[in-house]
Amino acid sequence: MATEMQISEHPGIREALQKDVIGVAVLFEGVLESDTDKKAVLALREEDAHSFLNLIQMVCTVLRSCVTPLTWRYQVLDKGLLGNQDLSRRARRLLVRLSEASEIIPQSVSIQGFTLLEKDPVAGGAFADIHRALYQGKVVALKHLRARKDQDPQKIRRVNYVI
């Protein structure tokens, strides 16, 4: 919304967003510390699971990159969030477990902004088709996972995480 209103570079907006991200990260760390909260997260399904998967990815990405003003970096460091390998490992583990439980593939393993160059795949296997596609101006091989109702979901999940 701030971008649409052309105020995204306003210092007040940036500061408010940074505080929100810190707040979300602190709350998320609390979820990782609580077995009860983790069980509740793993019980999420459909859109709720999808939204929480996106939240996990956002928190991990923001904390990993932390390309924000120095004052915010200190605030995050003071909270013990930035560079915490254990926190990052537990967040990734929760992401995988929620993905498995909800049978939703995280967006981090999918790609958008491509154009298929041909309707039919150039190759395929038991779980995926390979297409020629255009991505960021380059011709690439695009692996499109497919699932059939008669396939074992455990096998499909294993393949998805090997990629």
Backbone hydrogen bonds in HBPLUS format (Angstrom, degrees):
<---DONOR---> <-ACCEPTOR-->    atom                        ^
c    i                          cat <-CA-CA->   ^        H-A-AA   ^      H-
h    n   atom  resd res      DA  || num        DHA   H-A  angle D-A-AA Bond
n    s   type  num  typ     dist DA aas  dist angle  dist       angle   num
A0005-MET N   A0001-MET O   2.97 MM   4  6.26 147.0  2.08 148.2 157.5     1
A0007-ILE N   A0002-ALA O   2.89 MM   5  5.27 172.4  1.89 158.7 158.1     2
A0006-GLN N   A0003-THR O   2.94 MM   3  4.79 153.6  2.01 100.9 109.0     3
A0010-HIS N   A0007-ILE O   3.02 MM   3  5.31 161.0  2.06 112.5 118.4     4
A0013-ILE N   A0010-HIS O   3.04 MM   3  5.38 121.8  2.39 108.6 122.6     5
A0014-ARG N   A0010-HIS O   3.04 MM   4  6.36 166.3  2.06 161.6 165.6     6
A0015-GLU N   A0011-PRO O   2.93 MM   4  6.05 163.0  1.96 149.5 154.2     7
A0016-ALA N   A0012-GLY O   3.03 MM   4  6.15 157.6  2.09 141.2 147.3     8
A0017-LEU N   A0013-ILE O   2.93 MM   4  6.16 161.3  1.97 154.5 159.5     9
A0018-GLN N   A0014-ARG O   2.91 MM   4  6.12 157.8  1.96 150.3 156.6    10
A0019-LYS N   A0015-GLU O   3.02 MM   4  6.26 158.0  2.07 148.4 153.7    11
A0020-ASP N   A0016-ALA O   3.01 MM   4  6.26 153.2  2.08 144.9 152.5    12
A0021-VAL N   A0017-LEU O   2.93 MM   4  6.22 157.8  1.98 152.1 157.5    13
A0022-ILE N   A0018-GLN O   3.01 MM   4  6.26 160.6  2.05 149.3 154.4    14
A0023-GLY N   A0019-LYS O   2.91 MM   4  6.14 160.3  1.95 148.1 153.8    15
A0024-VAL N   A0020-ASP O   2.87 MM   4  6.15 159.6  1.92 152.9 158.0    16
A0025-ALA N   A0021-VAL O   2.89 MM   4  6.07 160.2  1.93 149.9 155.6    17
A0026-VAL N   A0022-ILE O   2.89 MM   4  6.13 157.4  1.94 153.4 159.2    18
A0027-LEU N   A0023-GLY O   2.99 MM   4  6.22 164.5  2.01 149.8 153.9    19
A0028-PHE N   A0024-VAL O   2.81 MM   4  5.96 156.8  1.86 149.0 156.3    20
A0029-GLU N   A0025-ALA O   2.88 MM   4  6.09 152.3  1.96 145.2 152.3    21
A0030-GLY N   A0026-VAL O   3.11 MM   4  6.43 148.7  2.21 142.8 151.0    22
A0030-GLY N   A0027-LEU O   3.07 MM   3  5.04 117.0  2.48  92.3 107.8    23
A0031-VAL N   A0027-LEU O   3.07 MM   4  6.51 144.9  2.20 144.2 153.7    24
A0031-VAL N   A0028-PHE O   3.07 MM   3  5.03 118.7  2.46  93.8 108.8    25
A0032-LEU N   A0028-PHE O   3.06 MM   4  6.44 154.5  2.13 149.4 155.9    26
A0033-GLU N   A0029-GLU O   3.09 MM   4  6.36 130.7  2.34 139.6 152.7    27
A0033-GLU N   A0030-GLY O   3.17 MM   3  5.06 133.4  2.40  92.6 105.3    28
A0034-SER N   A0031-VAL O   3.20 MM   3  5.30 148.0  2.31 101.7 110.7    29
A0038-LYS N   A0034-SER O   2.94 MM   4  6.20 159.8  1.98 149.9 155.9    30
A0039-LYS N   A0035-ASP O   2.95 MM   4  6.15 155.6  2.01 146.3 152.5    31
A0040-ALA N   A0036-THR O   3.03 MM   4  6.32 154.3  2.10 144.8 152.0    32
A0041-VAL N   A0037-ASP O   2.90 MM   4  6.20 153.8  1.97 149.8 157.0    33
A0042-LEU N   A0038-LYS O   2.91 MM   4  6.17 159.0  1.95 149.6 155.1    34
A0043-ALA N   A0039-LYS O   3.10 MM   4  6.31 121.1  2.46 136.9 151.2    35
A0043-ALA N   A0040-ALA O   3.20 MM   3  5.15 143.9  2.34  95.3 105.8    36
A0044-LEU N   A0041-VAL O   3.03 MM   3  5.41 161.8  2.07 112.0 117.9    37
A0049-ALA N   A0045-ARG O   3.31 MM   4  4.73 160.9  2.35  99.3 103.0    38
A0050-HIS N   A0046-GLU O   2.90 MM   4  6.15 162.9  1.93 157.3 163.0    39
A0051-SER N   A0047-GLU O   2.88 MM   4  6.03 160.4  1.91 147.4 152.1    40
A0052-PHE N   A0048-ASP O   3.01 MM   4  6.22 156.8  2.06 145.6 151.9    41
A0053-LEU N   A0049-ALA O   2.87 MM   4  6.09 155.2  1.93 151.6 158.7    42
A0054-ASN N   A0050-HIS O   3.06 MM   4  6.34 155.6  2.12 146.1 152.4    43
A0055-LEU N   A0051-SER O   2.96 MM   4  6.27 148.0  2.06 142.1 151.3    44
A0056-ILE N   A0052-PHE O   2.91 MM   4  6.19 161.6  1.94 154.0 157.4    45
A0057-GLN N   A0053-LEU O   3.07 MM   4  6.33 164.2  2.09 149.6 153.6    46
A0058-MET N   A0054-ASN O   2.91 MM   4  6.12 156.2  1.96 147.5 154.3    47
A0059-VAL N   A0055-LEU O   2.93 MM   4  6.16 169.5  1.95 159.5 161.0    48
A0060-CYS N   A0056-ILE O   2.99 MM   4  6.17 168.9  2.00 153.8 157.3    49
A0061-THR N   A0057-GLN O   2.89 MM   4  5.98 161.4  1.92 149.6 155.1    50
A0062-VAL N   A0058-MET O   2.89 MM   4  6.02 170.5  1.90 155.8 158.5    51
A0063-LEU N   A0059-VAL O   2.96 MM   4  6.03 168.1  1.98 152.1 155.8    52
A0064-ARG N   A0060-CYS O   2.91 MM   4  5.90 146.9  2.03 140.8 150.3    53
A0065-SER N   A0061-THR O   2.93 MM   4  6.03 164.2  1.96 152.6 156.4    54
A0066-CYS N   A0062-VAL O   2.84 MM   4  5.47 152.7  1.92 143.4 152.2    55
A0072-TRP N   A0069-PRO O   2.99 MM   3  5.55 125.1  2.30 111.9 124.7    56
A0073-ARG N   A0069-PRO O   3.18 MM   4  6.58 153.0  2.25 146.9 155.2    57
A0074-TYR N   A0070-LEU O   3.04 MM   4  6.40 154.2  2.11 154.7 160.3    58
A0075-GLN N   A0071-THR O   3.14 MM   4  6.45 153.6  2.21 142.2 149.3    59
A0076-VAL N   A0072-TRP O   2.90 MM   4  6.21 159.4  1.95 155.5 160.5    60
A0077-LEU N   A0073-ARG O   2.82 MM   4  6.05 160.7  1.86 150.1 156.1    61
A0078-ASP N   A0074-TYR O   2.76 MM   4  5.92 158.4  1.81 150.1 156.1    62
A0079-LYS N   A0075-GLN O   3.12 MM   4  6.36 139.7  2.29 137.9 147.7    63
A0079-LYS N   A0076-VAL O   3.12 MM   3  5.12 126.5  2.43  94.6 108.4    64
A0081-LEU N   A0076-VAL O   3.22 MM   5  5.72 163.2  2.25 157.0 152.7    65
A0080-GLY N   A0077-LEU O   2.84 MM   3  4.96 149.7  1.94 103.2 113.4    66
A0088-SER N   A0084-ASN O   3.01 MM   4  6.29 163.8  2.04 155.2 159.9    67
A0089-ARG N   A0085-GLN O   2.86 MM   4  6.03 158.3  1.90 148.3 154.5    68
A0090-ARG N   A0086-ASP O   2.90 MM   4  6.10 163.1  1.93 152.2 156.4    69
A0091-ALA N   A0087-LEU O   2.90 MM   4  6.05 154.0  1.97 148.1 155.7    70
A0092-ARG N   A0088-SER O   2.97 MM   4  6.20 163.6  2.00 150.2 154.2    71
A0093-ARG N   A0089-ARG O   2.95 MM   4  6.16 154.8  2.02 145.4 152.9    72
A0094-LEU N   A0090-ARG O   2.93 MM   4  6.14 157.3  1.99 146.1 151.7    73
A0095-LEU N   A0091-ALA O   2.92 MM   4  6.18 152.3  2.00 147.3 155.5    74
A0096-VAL N   A0092-ARG O   3.00 MM   4  6.32 157.8  2.05 150.4 155.0    75
A0097-ARG N   A0093-ARG O   2.90 MM   4  6.15 167.5  1.91 153.6 157.4    76
A0098-LEU N   A0094-LEU O   2.84 MM   4  5.93 163.6  1.87 151.5 155.8    77
A0099-SER N   A0095-LEU O   2.96 MM   4  6.03 154.0  2.02 142.3 150.2    78
A0100-GLU N   A0096-VAL O   2.90 MM   4  6.14 157.6  1.95 151.6 157.4    79
A0101-ALA N   A0097-ARG O   2.90 MM   4  6.08 165.1  1.93 149.2 153.6    80
A0102-SER N   A0098-LEU O   2.89 MM   4  5.89 160.0  1.93 148.8 153.9    81
A0103-GLU N   A0099-SER O   2.84 MM   4  5.46 119.8  2.21 133.2 146.8    82
A0104-ILE N   A0099-SER O   3.19 MM   5  5.05 138.3  2.37 131.3 140.7    83
A0109-VAL N   A0106-PRO O   3.18 MM   3  5.98 167.1  2.19 120.3 123.7    84
A0110-SER N   A0107-GLN O   2.95 MM   3  5.10 164.2  1.97 112.0 115.6    85
A0115-THR N   A0134-LEU O   2.95 MM  19  5.09 146.9  2.06 138.4 148.7    86
A0134-LEU N   A0115-THR O   2.75 MM  19  5.09 155.7  1.81 143.6 151.8    87
A0117-LEU N   A0132-ARG O   2.93 MM  15  5.63 177.7  1.93 141.2 141.4    88
A0122-VAL N   A0130-ILE O   2.75 MM   8  5.82 143.8  1.88 156.4 168.8    89
A0123-ALA N   A0130-ILE O   3.39 MM   7  5.06 152.1  2.48 136.7 137.3    90
A0130-ILE N   A0123-ALA O   2.78 MM   7  5.06 175.8  1.78 138.5 138.1    91
A0125-GLY N   A0128-ALA O   2.82 MM   3  5.49 154.6  1.88 167.8 172.3    92
A0146-ARG N   A0127-PHE O   2.75 MM  19  5.53 164.4  1.77 153.1 150.9    93
A0129-ASP N   A0144-HIS O   2.96 MM  15  5.21 156.0  2.02 138.0 142.8    94
A0144-HIS N   A0129-ASP O   2.80 MM  15  5.21 175.0  1.80 164.3 165.9    95
A0131-HIS N   A0142-LEU O   2.88 MM  11  5.08 164.4  1.91 144.7 149.4    96
A0142-LEU N   A0131-HIS O   2.80 MM  11  5.08 168.5  1.82 153.7 157.1    97
A0133-ALA N   A0140-VAL O   2.93 MM   7  5.33 160.6  1.97 155.4 157.7    98
A0140-VAL N   A0133-ALA O   2.75 MM   7  5.33 164.0  1.78 153.0 158.2    99
A0135-TYR N   A0138-LYS O   2.80 MM   3  5.31 164.3  1.82 155.6 158.1   100
A0138-LYS N   A0135-TYR O   3.03 MM   3  5.31 162.2  2.06 111.9 117.7   101
A0151-GLN N   A0148-ARG O   3.06 MM   3  5.46 167.6  2.07 116.9 120.6   102
A0155-LYS N   A0152-ASP O   3.02 MM   3  5.48 123.8  2.35 111.2 124.1   103
A0156-ILE N   A0152-ASP O   3.22 MM   4  6.59 158.6  2.26 152.5 158.9   104
A0157-ARG N   A0153-PRO O   2.91 MM   4  6.12 162.2  1.95 152.7 156.8   105
A0158-ARG N   A0154-GLN O   3.04 MM   4  6.27 161.7  2.08 147.1 151.7   106
A0159-VAL N   A0155-LYS O   3.11 MM   4  6.34 161.7  2.15 149.6 153.9   107
A0160-ASN N   A0156-ILE O   2.99 MM   4  6.25 158.5  2.04 150.3 156.6   108
A0161-TYR N   A0157-ARG O   3.14 MM   4  6.43 145.4  2.26 150.9 158.9   109
A0162-VAL N   A0158-ARG O   3.18 MM   4  6.37 126.1  2.48 140.9 154.5   110
A0162-VAL N   A0159-VAL O   3.14 MM   3  5.20 142.8  2.29 100.7 111.5   111
